[in-house]
C-alpha cells in the first residue's frame, strides 16, 4: 500500500476534480437549457485531467523515485491511478447522476429525440445510470491508459 500511496492520493484528486467539473457543467447550463453545447464543451475536462496526471507522475518521480523515473515506472504509476479511478467510477457516476444533476438523463434524452438523433426507446436505453456507469468505466480505462502512456514520455527522467 505504501508503494501506491501517491497514486491513491492523485486518483482521489482526479475523482474530486471530475465531481467539481460536473458541478461546473451543471452551473453552466450544459445539462439543461444549454444542453446543445454539452457534447462540445464537456471535452474541455481533458485539460485538468491531463494536468492531474502530469502532477501525479511528477510527484511520483520526485517523492518515490528520488528524481529518477523510467518510462515504465511512470506508465505503471499512471496505470494504477487509472485503475483506481475506473474502479471508483460507478460511485462517481452515481453521485453525479443522483445528486449533482438528477435531471440530466431526462434532458439529454429529450434533446436527442427532438434533434432526431435517436428514437425515444434508443435514448432511454442509452441515457441512463447503468449505461453511463459502463461508459465511465470504459472511458476511464481507455483515456487513462492513453494519458498515462503519453505523459510518462514527458515525465521520465534520465538516470544520474
C-alpha positions as CSV (number, residue, x, y, z in Angstrom):
1,X,0.0,0.0,0.0
2,X,2.9,2.3,0.8
3,X,4.1,1.8,-2.8
4,X,0.9,3.2,-4.3
5,X,0.2,5.9,-1.7
6,X,0.9,8.7,-4.2
7,X,-1.3,7.1,-6.9
8,X,-4.2,6.7,-4.4
9,X,-3.8,10.4,-3.5
10,X,-3.9,11.5,-7.1
11,X,-6.8,9.2,-8.0
12,X,-8.8,10.8,-5.3
13,X,-7.8,14.3,-6.5
14,X,-8.9,13.2,-10.0
15,X,-12.3,12.0,-8.8
16,X,-12.9,15.2,-6.8
17,X,-11.9,17.2,-9.9
18,X,-14.4,15.2,-12.0
19,X,-17.2,15.8,-9.5
20,X,-16.3,19.5,-9.4
21,X,-16.4,19.5,-13.2
22,X,-19.9,18.1,-13.2
23,X,-21.0,20.8,-10.8
24,X,-19.4,23.3,-13.2
25,X,-21.1,21.8,-16.3
26,X,-24.4,21.9,-14.4
27,X,-23.9,25.5,-13.4
28,X,-23.1,26.5,-17.0
29,X,-26.4,25.1,-18.1
30,X,-24.9,22.3,-20.2
31,X,-27.2,19.7,-18.5
32,X,-30.4,21.6,-19.2
33,X,-31.1,24.9,-21.0
34,X,-27.8,24.8,-23.0
35,X,-27.7,21.0,-23.4
36,X,-26.9,21.5,-27.1
37,X,-23.5,22.8,-26.1
38,X,-22.7,19.9,-23.8
39,X,-21.1,17.5,-26.3
40,X,-18.5,20.0,-27.3
41,X,-18.0,21.8,-24.0
42,X,-17.5,18.6,-21.9
43,X,-14.3,17.9,-23.8
44,X,-12.6,20.8,-22.0
45,X,-12.3,18.5,-19.0
46,X,-9.3,17.0,-20.8
47,X,-7.2,20.0,-19.7
48,X,-7.5,19.4,-15.9
49,X,-7.4,15.7,-16.4
50,X,-4.1,15.7,-18.2
51,X,-2.7,18.3,-15.7
52,X,-3.6,15.9,-12.8
53,X,-1.7,13.0,-14.5
54,X,1.3,15.3,-15.1
55,X,1.4,16.5,-11.5
56,X,0.8,12.9,-10.3
57,X,3.7,11.5,-12.2
58,X,6.0,14.4,-11.3
59,X,5.1,13.7,-7.6
60,X,5.8,10.0,-8.0
61,X,9.2,10.8,-9.7
62,X,10.2,13.3,-7.1
63,X,8.9,11.7,-3.9
64,X,9.1,8.0,-4.6
65,X,11.8,7.5,-7.2
66,X,14.0,10.4,-5.8
67,X,14.0,12.3,-9.1
68,X,14.8,9.4,-11.4
69,X,11.9,7.6,-13.1
70,X,11.9,5.4,-16.2
71,X,9.1,5.5,-18.8
72,X,7.9,2.1,-17.5
73,X,7.7,3.3,-13.9
74,X,5.8,6.4,-14.9
75,X,3.4,4.4,-17.1
76,X,2.7,1.9,-14.3
77,X,2.1,4.8,-11.9
78,X,-0.4,6.3,-14.3
79,X,-2.0,2.9,-14.8
80,X,-2.5,2.4,-11.1
81,X,-4.2,5.8,-10.9
82,X,-6.3,4.8,-13.9
83,X,-7.4,1.5,-12.3
84,X,-8.4,3.3,-9.1
85,X,-10.4,5.9,-11.0
86,X,-12.1,3.2,-13.1
87,X,-13.0,1.1,-10.1
88,X,-14.5,4.1,-8.3
89,X,-16.2,5.5,-11.4
90,X,-19.6,3.8,-10.7
91,X,-19.7,5.6,-7.4
92,X,-18.6,8.9,-9.1
93,X,-21.3,8.4,-11.8
94,X,-23.9,7.6,-9.1
95,X,-23.1,10.8,-7.2
96,X,-23.2,12.8,-10.4
97,X,-26.5,11.4,-11.6
98,X,-28.3,11.3,-8.3
99,X,-27.1,14.4,-6.5
100,X,-25.3,16.8,-8.9
101,X,-27.5,16.6,-12.0
102,X,-30.5,14.3,-11.4
103,X,-32.4,15.6,-14.5
104,X,-29.6,15.1,-16.9
105,X,-30.8,11.8,-18.4
106,X,-34.3,13.2,-18.9
107,X,-32.9,16.4,-20.5
108,X,-30.4,14.7,-22.8
109,X,-32.9,12.0,-23.9
110,X,-35.5,14.7,-24.8
111,X,-32.8,16.7,-26.7
112,X,-31.6,13.6,-28.6
113,X,-35.2,12.7,-29.6
114,X,-36.1,16.3,-30.6
115,X,-32.9,16.6,-32.8
116,X,-33.8,13.4,-34.5
117,X,-30.6,11.7,-33.4
118,X,-32.4,8.8,-31.6
119,X,-35.8,7.4,-31.1
120,X,-37.4,7.7,-27.6
121,X,-36.6,4.0,-27.0
122,X,-33.0,4.4,-28.1
123,X,-32.5,7.4,-25.9
124,X,-34.0,5.7,-22.9
125,X,-31.7,2.7,-23.4
126,X,-28.6,4.9,-23.9
127,X,-29.1,7.7,-21.4
128,X,-29.4,6.0,-18.0
129,X,-27.3,5.3,-14.9
130,X,-26.4,1.7,-15.9
131,X,-25.3,2.8,-19.4
132,X,-23.3,5.7,-18.0
133,X,-21.6,3.6,-15.4
134,X,-20.4,1.2,-18.1
135,X,-19.3,4.2,-20.3
136,X,-17.5,5.9,-17.5
137,X,-15.6,2.7,-16.5
138,X,-14.5,2.1,-20.2
139,X,-13.8,5.7,-20.7
140,X,-11.7,5.9,-17.6
141,X,-9.7,2.9,-18.7
142,X,-9.1,4.0,-22.3
143,X,-8.4,7.6,-21.6
144,X,-6.3,6.9,-18.5
145,X,-4.2,4.3,-20.4
146,X,-3.7,6.7,-23.3
147,X,-2.9,9.7,-21.0
148,X,-0.5,7.6,-18.9
149,X,1.3,6.4,-22.0
150,X,1.8,9.9,-23.3
151,X,2.5,11.7,-20.0
152,X,5.1,9.1,-19.0
153,X,7.1,10.0,-22.1
154,X,7.5,13.6,-20.9
155,X,7.9,12.9,-17.2
156,X,10.5,10.2,-17.4
157,X,14.0,11.3,-16.4
158,X,17.5,10.3,-17.4
159,X,19.4,8.3,-14.9
160,X,22.2,10.0,-13.0
